[in-house]
Amino acid sequence: MSIKLPELQFEKNALEPYISAKTLEFHYGKHHQGYIDKTNQAIKGTDMEGHDLKMIVNETSLNPDQKELFNNAAQAWNHSFFWECLKPGGGGNPSGKIAERINADLGGFDQFAENFKKAGTTQFGSGWAWLAHKDGKLSVLQSANAANPLAEGYQPLLVVDVWEHAYYLDYQNRRADFLQNFIDHLINWDFVNEQLD
């Protein structure tokens, strides 16, 4: 059983004007598909064939001999998670359990938003900014390239992609503007709340 590109839960133009249909065509249809294809090629005929992405990521994250497989599998997992974190008409202040946890652990929504944006803007080069939890406490994290918090025992709750292919067609070098729009207009807080259950 090969790993498949997940279906988007929205039309490709549904996130405009914050993420354009053209960006999604390249990001989802080319970049994400490429990571899926390379992962499937790498696991074909091995004992990892038939495993899900999360298991492959966890099993290869600390093995330098599996670096290429990890990079592609982790990028495939990260992107699949990222699409779930997006919602037309989303963003702004959360409600429910995640709002309570942000208030308790991170000093409230405004402080979270500032720290999350900073994690994304200060990630040198390519990578990701995350909201994750471990041992019952929320943290804002950043990771380079394909890395994600799974290998360090965290449960990801929210992620934003800060590789240039995620925003450059729409924002050029204005990564901070992309991150602000993600926070204000795109976060799928319903999905984030589901990750806490």
LOGU-965135 format. One record per atom (N, C-alpha, C): x, y, z; residue in one letter. Coordinates in steps of 0.2 Angstrom, whole numbers, plus 5000, padded with zeros to 4 digits. Example, Ala and Ser with C-alpha at 12.3 -4.5 7.8 and 13.67 -1.06 7.14 Angstrom:
NODE  east  north    up  doke
NODE  5066   4972  5039     A
NODE  5062   4978  5039     A
NODE  5066   4984  5039     A
NODE  5064   4989  5035     S
NODE  5068   4995  5036     S
NODE  5064   5000  5039     S
//
This chain:
NODE  east  north    up  doke
NODE  5004   4994  5000     M
NODE  5000   5000  5000     M
NODE  5004   5006  5000     M
NODE  5004   5010  4995     S
NODE  5008   5016  4994     S
NODE  5005   5022  4998     S
NODE  5009   5027  5000     I
NODE  5007   5033  5003     I
NODE  5004   5038  4998     I
NODE  4998   5041  4999     K
NODE  4994   5045  4995     K
NODE  4994   5052  4997     K
NODE  4994   5056  4992     L
NODE  4993   5063  4993     L
NODE  4986   5064  4996     L
NODE  4985   5067  5002     P
NODE  4979   5068  5005     P
NODE  4974   5073  5001     P
NODE  4968   5072  5001     E
NODE  4963   5077  4998     E
NODE  4963   5084  5002     E
NODE  4963   5089  4998     L
NODE  4962   5096  5002     L
NODE  4955   5096  5004     L
NODE  4954   5099  5010     Q
NODE  4947   5100  5013     Q
NODE  4944   5107  5010     Q
NODE  4947   5110  5005     F
NODE  4944   5116  5002     F
NODE  4947   5117  4995     F
NODE  4943   5121  4991     E
NODE  4945   5122  4984     E
NODE  4952   5126  4984     E
NODE  4955   5126  4979     K
NODE  4962   5129  4978     K
NODE  4962   5136  4979     K
NODE  4956   5139  4977     N
NODE  4956   5147  4977     N
NODE  4952   5149  4984     N
NODE  4951   5144  4988     A
NODE  4947   5146  4994     A
NODE  4950   5150  4999     A
NODE  4957   5150  4999     L
NODE  4961   5154  5004     L
NODE  4963   5161  5002     L
NODE  4961   5162  4996     E
NODE  4963   5169  4993     E
NODE  4959   5174  4997     E
NODE  4962   5180  4998     P
NODE  4968   5183  4995     P
NODE  4975   5181  4999     P
NODE  4974   5177  5004     Y
NODE  4980   5176  5008     Y
NODE  4985   5171  5006     Y
NODE  4982   5165  5002     I
NODE  4986   5161  4999     I
NODE  4983   5160  4992     I
NODE  4986   5161  4987     S
NODE  4983   5161  4980     S
NODE  4982   5153  4977     S
NODE  4978   5153  4973     A
NODE  4977   5146  4970     A
NODE  4983   5144  4966     A
NODE  4987   5149  4963     K
NODE  4993   5147  4960     K
NODE  4998   5144  4965     K
NODE  4999   5147  4971     T
NODE  5003   5145  4976     T
NODE  5001   5138  4978     T
NODE  4995   5137  4979     L
NODE  4993   5130  4981     L
NODE  4994   5125  4975     L
NODE  4993   5127  4969     E
NODE  4994   5122  4963     E
NODE  5002   5120  4964     E
NODE  5006   5124  4965     F
NODE  5013   5122  4965     F
NODE  5015   5119  4972     F
NODE  5013   5122  4977     H
NODE  5015   5119  4984     H
NODE  5012   5112  4985     H
NODE  5005   5112  4984     Y
NODE  5002   5105  4985     Y
NODE  5003   5100  4979     Y
NODE  5002   5103  4973     G
NODE  5002   5098  4967     G
NODE  5009   5096  4965     G
NODE  5014   5100  4966     K
NODE  5021   5099  4964     K
NODE  5025   5097  4970     K
NODE  5026   5102  4975     H
NODE  5031   5100  4981     H
NODE  5028   5094  4985     H
NODE  5022   5095  4987     H
NODE  5020   5089  4992     H
NODE  5020   5083  4988     H
NODE  5017   5083  4982     Q
NODE  5017   5077  4978     Q
NODE  5024   5074  4977     Q
NODE  5029   5078  4976     G
NODE  5036   5076  4975     G
NODE  5038   5072  4981     G
NODE  5037   5075  4987     Y
NODE  5039   5071  4993     Y
NODE  5036   5065  4994     Y
NODE  5029   5064  4992     I
NODE  5026   5058  4993     I
NODE  5029   5053  4988     I
NODE  5030   5055  4982     D
NODE  5033   5051  4977     D
NODE  5040   5048  4979     D
NODE  5044   5052  4981     K
NODE  5051   5050  4983     K
NODE  5051   5046  4989     K
NODE  5046   5047  4994     T
NODE  5045   5042  5000     T
NODE  5043   5035  4997     T
NODE  5038   5035  4993     N
NODE  5036   5029  4990     N
NODE  5042   5025  4987     N
NODE  5046   5029  4983     Q
NODE  5051   5025  4980     Q
NODE  5056   5023  4985     Q
NODE  5057   5026  4990     A
NODE  5063   5024  4995     A
NODE  5060   5018  4999     A
NODE  5054   5018  5000     I
NODE  5052   5012  5005     I
NODE  5050   5006  5001     I
NODE  5049   5006  4994     K
NODE  5047   5001  4990     K
NODE  5052   4995  4991     K
NODE  5049   4989  4993     G
NODE  5053   4983  4994     G
NODE  5057   4983  5001     G
NODE  5055   4988  5005     T
NODE  5059   4988  5012     T
NODE  5054   4986  5017     T
NODE  5056   4985  5023     D
NODE  5052   4983  5029     D
NODE  5047   4989  5031     D
NODE  5049   4995  5028     M
NODE  5044   5001  5029     M
NODE  5038   5002  5025     M
NODE  5038   4998  5019     E
NODE  5033   4998  5015     E
NODE  5027   4996  5018     E
NODE  5021   5000  5018     G
NODE  5015   4998  5021     G
NODE  5014   5002  5028     G
NODE  5020   5005  5030     H
NODE  5019   5009  5036     H
NODE  5016   5016  5035     H
NODE  5013   5019  5040     D
NODE  5011   5026  5039     D
NODE  5017   5031  5039     D
NODE  5016   5037  5037     L
NODE  5021   5042  5037     L
NODE  5024   5043  5044     L
NODE  5019   5044  5049     K
NODE  5021   5045  5056     K
NODE  5026   5040  5059     K
NODE  5025   5034  5057     M
NODE  5029   5029  5059     M
NODE  5036   5029  5056     M
NODE  5036   5030  5049     I
NODE  5042   5031  5045     I
NODE  5046   5037  5048     I
NODE  5043   5042  5049     V
NODE  5046   5048  5052     V
NODE  5050   5046  5059     V
NODE  5046   5043  5063     N
NODE  5049   5042  5070     N
NODE  5054   5037  5069     N
NODE  5054   5032  5065     E
NODE  5059   5027  5064     E
NODE  5065   5029  5061     E
NODE  5065   5034  5057     T
NODE  5071   5037  5053     T
NODE  5074   5043  5056     T
NODE  5071   5046  5061     S
NODE  5073   5053  5063     S
NODE  5080   5053  5066     S
NODE  5082   5048  5069     L
NODE  5088   5048  5072     L
NODE  5093   5043  5069     L
NODE  5092   5041  5063     N
NODE  5096   5037  5059     N
NODE  5099   5040  5053     N
NODE  5106   5042  5054     P
NODE  5109   5046  5049     P
NODE  5109   5042  5042     P
NODE  5109   5035  5042     D
NODE  5109   5031  5036     D
NODE  5102   5032  5032     D
NODE  5097   5035  5036     Q
NODE  5090   5035  5033     Q
NODE  5088   5043  5032     Q
NODE  5093   5047  5031     K
NODE  5092   5054  5031     K
NODE  5088   5056  5025     K
NODE  5089   5053  5019     E
NODE  5085   5055  5013     E
NODE  5078   5053  5014     E
NODE  5077   5047  5016     L
NODE  5070   5044  5018     L
NODE  5067   5049  5023     L
NODE  5070   5050  5028     F
NODE  5067   5055  5033     F
NODE  5065   5061  5030     F
NODE  5070   5064  5027     N
NODE  5068   5071  5024     N
NODE  5062   5071  5020     N
NODE  5061   5066  5015     N
NODE  5055   5066  5011     N
NODE  5049   5064  5015     N
NODE  5049   5059  5019     A
NODE  5044   5057  5023     A
NODE  5041   5062  5028     A
NODE  5046   5065  5031     A
NODE  5044   5071  5036     A
NODE  5041   5077  5032     A
NODE  5044   5078  5026     Q
NODE  5041   5084  5023     Q
NODE  5034   5082  5020     Q
NODE  5033   5076  5018     A
NODE  5026   5073  5017     A
NODE  5021   5074  5023     A
NODE  5024   5072  5029     W
NODE  5019   5072  5035     W
NODE  5018   5079  5036     W
NODE  5023   5083  5037     N
NODE  5023   5090  5038     N
NODE  5017   5094  5034     N
NODE  5018   5093  5027     H
NODE  5013   5096  5023     H
NODE  5006   5093  5024     H
NODE  5005   5087  5025     S
NODE  4998   5084  5026     S
NODE  4995   5088  5032     S
NODE  5000   5088  5037     F
NODE  4997   5092  5044     F
NODE  4996   5099  5042     F
NODE  5000   5102  5038     F
NODE  4999   5110  5037     F
NODE  4992   5111  5034     F
NODE  4991   5107  5029     W
NODE  4984   5108  5025     W
NODE  4978   5108  5030     W
NODE  4979   5103  5035     E
NODE  4973   5103  5040     E
NODE  4973   5109  5044     E
NODE  4978   5112  5045     C
NODE  4979   5118  5049     C
NODE  4976   5124  5046     C
NODE  4974   5124  5040     L
NODE  4971   5129  5036     L
NODE  4964   5129  5035     L
NODE  4960   5135  5035     K
NODE  4953   5135  5034     K
NODE  4951   5142  5031     K
NODE  4947   5142  5026     P
NODE  4944   5148  5024     P
NODE  4940   5151  5029     P
NODE  4942   5158  5030     G
NODE  4938   5161  5035     G
NODE  4940   5159  5042     G
NODE  4946   5157  5043     G
NODE  4949   5155  5050     G
NODE  4953   5160  5053     G
NODE  4957   5158  5057     G
NODE  4961   5163  5061     G
NODE  4958   5167  5066     G
NODE  4962   5172  5069     G
NODE  4959   5176  5075     G
NODE  4959   5172  5081     G
NODE  4956   5174  5086     N
NODE  4956   5171  5093     N
NODE  4952   5164  5093     N
NODE  4956   5160  5096     P
NODE  4953   5153  5096     P
NODE  4947   5153  5102     P
NODE  4944   5147  5102     S
NODE  4939   5146  5107     S
NODE  4940   5139  5109     S
NODE  4936   5137  5114     G
NODE  4937   5130  5117     G
NODE  4943   5128  5121     G
NODE  4945   5122  5121     K
NODE  4950   5120  5125     K
NODE  4957   5123  5123     K
NODE  4958   5124  5117     I
NODE  4965   5127  5115     I
NODE  4965   5134  5118     I
NODE  4960   5138  5118     A
NODE  4960   5145  5120     A
NODE  4962   5145  5128     A
NODE  4959   5140  5132     E
NODE  4961   5139  5139     E
NODE  4968   5138  5140     E
NODE  4971   5133  5136     R
NODE  4978   5131  5136     R
NODE  4982   5136  5134     R
NODE  4981   5140  5129     I
NODE  4985   5146  5127     I
NODE  4985   5151  5133     I
NODE  4980   5152  5136     N
NODE  4980   5157  5141     N
NODE  4984   5155  5147     N
NODE  4983   5148  5149     A
NODE  4987   5145  5155     A
NODE  4994   5145  5153     A
NODE  4996   5142  5147     D
NODE  5003   5140  5146     D
NODE  5007   5146  5143     D
NODE  5004   5150  5139     L
NODE  5008   5154  5134     L
NODE  5006   5162  5135     L
NODE  5002   5164  5141     G
NODE  5001   5171  5142     G
NODE  4996   5174  5138     G
NODE  4991   5170  5135     G
NODE  4986   5173  5131     G
NODE  4987   5173  5124     G
NODE  4982   5174  5120     F
NODE  4982   5174  5113     F
NODE  4987   5179  5110     F
NODE  4987   5185  5112     D
NODE  4992   5190  5109     D
NODE  4999   5188  5110     D
NODE  5001   5185  5116     Q
NODE  5008   5183  5117     Q
NODE  5009   5177  5113     Q
NODE  5004   5172  5112     F
NODE  5005   5167  5108     F
NODE  5007   5169  5101     F
NODE  5002   5174  5098     A
NODE  5003   5176  5091     A
NODE  5010   5179  5090     A
NODE  5012   5183  5095     E
NODE  5019   5186  5094     E
NODE  5024   5181  5094     E
NODE  5024   5176  5099     N
NODE  5029   5171  5099     N
NODE  5029   5167  5093     N
NODE  5023   5165  5090     F
NODE  5022   5161  5085     F
NODE  5025   5164  5078     F
NODE  5023   5171  5078     K
NODE  5026   5174  5072     K
NODE  5033   5175  5072     K
NODE  5036   5176  5078     K
NODE  5043   5177  5079     K
NODE  5047   5170  5077     K
NODE  5044   5164  5079     A
NODE  5047   5158  5078     A
NODE  5047   5157  5070     A
NODE  5042   5159  5067     G
NODE  5042   5159  5059     G
NODE  5047   5164  5056     G
NODE  5047   5170  5058     T
NODE  5051   5175  5055     T
NODE  5059   5174  5056     T
NODE  5060   5171  5062     T
NODE  5067   5170  5064     T
NODE  5070   5163  5062     T
NODE  5066   5159  5060     Q
NODE  5068   5152  5057     Q
NODE  5073   5154  5051     Q
NODE  5079   5153  5052     F
NODE  5084   5155  5047     F
NODE  5083   5150  5041     F
NODE  5083   5152  5035     G
NODE  5082   5148  5029     G
NODE  5075   5144  5029     G
NODE  5075   5138  5027     S
NODE  5068   5135  5027     S
NODE  5066   5131  5033     S
NODE  5060   5130  5034     G
NODE  5058   5127  5040     G
NODE  5050   5128  5042     G
NODE  5049   5127  5048     W
NODE  5042   5127  5051     W
NODE  5042   5130  5057     W
NODE  5036   5133  5059     A
NODE  5034   5135  5066     A
NODE  5028   5131  5068     A
NODE  5029   5129  5075     W
NODE  5024   5124  5077     W
NODE  5021   5127  5084     W
NODE  5015   5125  5085     L
NODE  5012   5125  5092     L
NODE  5012   5117  5094     L
NODE  5015   5115  5099     A
NODE  5015   5108  5101     A
NODE  5014   5107  5108     A
NODE  5012   5101  5111     H
NODE  5012   5100  5118     H
NODE  5016   5094  5120     H
NODE  5019   5094  5126     K
NODE  5022   5088  5128     K
NODE  5022   5089  5136     K
NODE  5020   5083  5139     D
NODE  5019   5083  5146     D
NODE  5014   5088  5149     D
NODE  5009   5089  5145     G
NODE  5004   5093  5147     G
NODE  5005   5100  5146     G
NODE  5010   5102  5143     K
NODE  5011   5109  5142     K
NODE  5012   5111  5135     K
NODE  5010   5117  5133     L
NODE  5010   5120  5126     L
NODE  5017   5123  5125     L
NODE  5020   5123  5119     S
NODE  5026   5126  5118     S
NODE  5025   5129  5110     S
NODE  5028   5134  5109     V
NODE  5029   5137  5102     V
NODE  5037   5135  5100     V
NODE  5037   5131  5095     L
NODE  5044   5129  5092     L
NODE  5045   5131  5085     L
NODE  5051   5130  5083     Q
NODE  5053   5131  5076     Q
NODE  5057   5125  5074     Q
NODE  5057   5123  5068     S
NODE  5062   5117  5066     S
NODE  5064   5119  5059     S
NODE  5070   5117  5057     A
NODE  5073   5118  5051     A
NODE  5072   5112  5046     A
NODE  5071   5114  5039     N
NODE  5071   5110  5034     N
NODE  5065   5105  5035     N
NODE  5066   5098  5035     A
NODE  5061   5094  5036     A
NODE  5059   5092  5043     A
NODE  5063   5094  5048     A
NODE  5063   5092  5055     A
NODE  5056   5094  5058     A
NODE  5053   5090  5062     N
NODE  5047   5091  5066     N
NODE  5048   5089  5073     N
NODE  5043   5091  5078     P
NODE  5044   5090  5085     P
NODE  5042   5082  5087     P
NODE  5040   5078  5082     L
NODE  5038   5071  5084     L
NODE  5044   5068  5087     L
NODE  5050   5069  5084     A
NODE  5056   5065  5086     A
NODE  5058   5067  5093     A
NODE  5055   5073  5095     E
NODE  5057   5075  5102     E
NODE  5051   5073  5107     E
NODE  5046   5069  5105     G
NODE  5041   5067  5110     G
NODE  5035   5072  5110     G
NODE  5035   5077  5106     Y
NODE  5030   5082  5106     Y
NODE  5024   5080  5102     Y
NODE  5018   5082  5103     Q
NODE  5012   5081  5099     Q
NODE  5011   5088  5096     Q
NODE  5012   5088  5089     P
NODE  5010   5094  5085     P
NODE  5003   5096  5086     P
NODE  5001   5102  5086     L
NODE  4994   5105  5086     L
NODE  4993   5109  5080     L
NODE  4998   5113  5078     L
NODE  4997   5118  5073     L
NODE  5004   5119  5070     L
NODE  5004   5120  5063     V
NODE  5011   5122  5060     V
NODE  5009   5127  5054     V
NODE  5014   5130  5053     V
NODE  5015   5135  5047     V
NODE  5021   5133  5043     V
NODE  5021   5133  5037     D
NODE  5026   5132  5033     D
NODE  5030   5138  5031     D
NODE  5036   5139  5032     V
NODE  5040   5145  5031     V
NODE  5046   5144  5026     V
NODE  5045   5138  5022     W
NODE  5049   5137  5016     W
NODE  5047   5142  5011     W
NODE  5051   5145  5007     E
NODE  5049   5150  5002     E
NODE  5044   5148  4997     E
NODE  5043   5141  4996     H
NODE  5038   5139  4991     H
NODE  5031   5140  4994     H
NODE  5031   5141  5001     A
NODE  5024   5142  5004     A
NODE  5021   5149  5003     A
NODE  5025   5154  5001     Y
NODE  5023   5161  5001     Y
NODE  5026   5165  4996     Y
NODE  5031   5163  4993     Y
NODE  5035   5168  4989     Y
NODE  5031   5171  4983     Y
NODE  5027   5167  4979     L
NODE  5023   5169  4974     L
NODE  5018   5175  4976     L
NODE  5016   5174  4982     D
NODE  5011   5179  4984     D
NODE  5014   5185  4988     D
NODE  5020   5184  4992     Y
NODE  5022   5189  4996     Y
NODE  5030   5191  4995     Y
NODE  5033   5187  4990     Q
NODE  5040   5188  4989     Q
NODE  5044   5187  4995     Q
NODE  5048   5192  4998     N
NODE  5052   5191  5004     N
NODE  5048   5193  5010     N
NODE  5042   5195  5010     R
NODE  5038   5197  5016     R
NODE  5035   5191  5020     R
NODE  5039   5187  5022     R
NODE  5037   5182  5026     R
NODE  5033   5184  5032     R
NODE  5035   5189  5035     A
NODE  5031   5192  5041     A
NODE  5024   5193  5039     A
NODE  5023   5196  5034     D
NODE  5016   5197  5031     D
NODE  5012   5191  5030     D
NODE  5015   5186  5027     F
NODE  5012   5179  5027     F
NODE  5010   5176  5033     F
NODE  5015   5177  5038     L
NODE  5013   5174  5045     L
NODE  5007   5178  5048     L
NODE  5007   5184  5048     Q
NODE  5002   5188  5051     Q
NODE  4995   5186  5048     Q
NODE  4995   5185  5041     N
NODE  4989   5183  5038     N
NODE  4987   5176  5040     N
NODE  4992   5172  5041     F
NODE  4990   5165  5043     F
NODE  4987   5165  5050     F
NODE  4990   5169  5054     I
NODE  4987   5170  5061     I
NODE  4980   5173  5061     I
NODE  4979   5178  5057     D
NODE  4973   5182  5057     D
NODE  4967   5179  5053     D
NODE  4969   5175  5048     H
NODE  4964   5173  5043     H
NODE  4963   5166  5041     H
NODE  4968   5162  5043     L
NODE  4969   5155  5040     L
NODE  4969   5149  5045     L
NODE  4971   5150  5051     I
NODE  4971   5145  5056     I
NODE  4965   5141  5057     I
NODE  4965   5135  5057     N
NODE  4959   5130  5058     N
NODE  4959   5128  5065     N
NODE  4956   5133  5069     W
NODE  4956   5131  5077     W
NODE  4952   5125  5078     W
NODE  4947   5123  5074     D
NODE  4943   5117  5076     D
NODE  4948   5111  5075     D
NODE  4953   5111  5070     F
NODE  4957   5105  5069     F
NODE  4962   5105  5075     F
NODE  4965   5111  5077     V
NODE  4969   5112  5083     V
NODE  4966   5109  5089     V
NODE  4960   5111  5090     N
NODE  4956   5108  5096     N
NODE  4955   5100  5096     N
NODE  4954   5098  5090     E
NODE  4954   5090  5089     E
NODE  4960   5087  5091     E
NODE  4966   5090  5090     Q
NODE  4972   5087  5092     Q
NODE  4973   5086  5099     Q
NODE  4970   5090  5103     L
NODE  4970   5090  5110     L
NODE  4966   5084  5113     L
NODE  4961   5082  5110     D
NODE  4957   5076  5112     D
NODE  4961   5070  5113     D
//
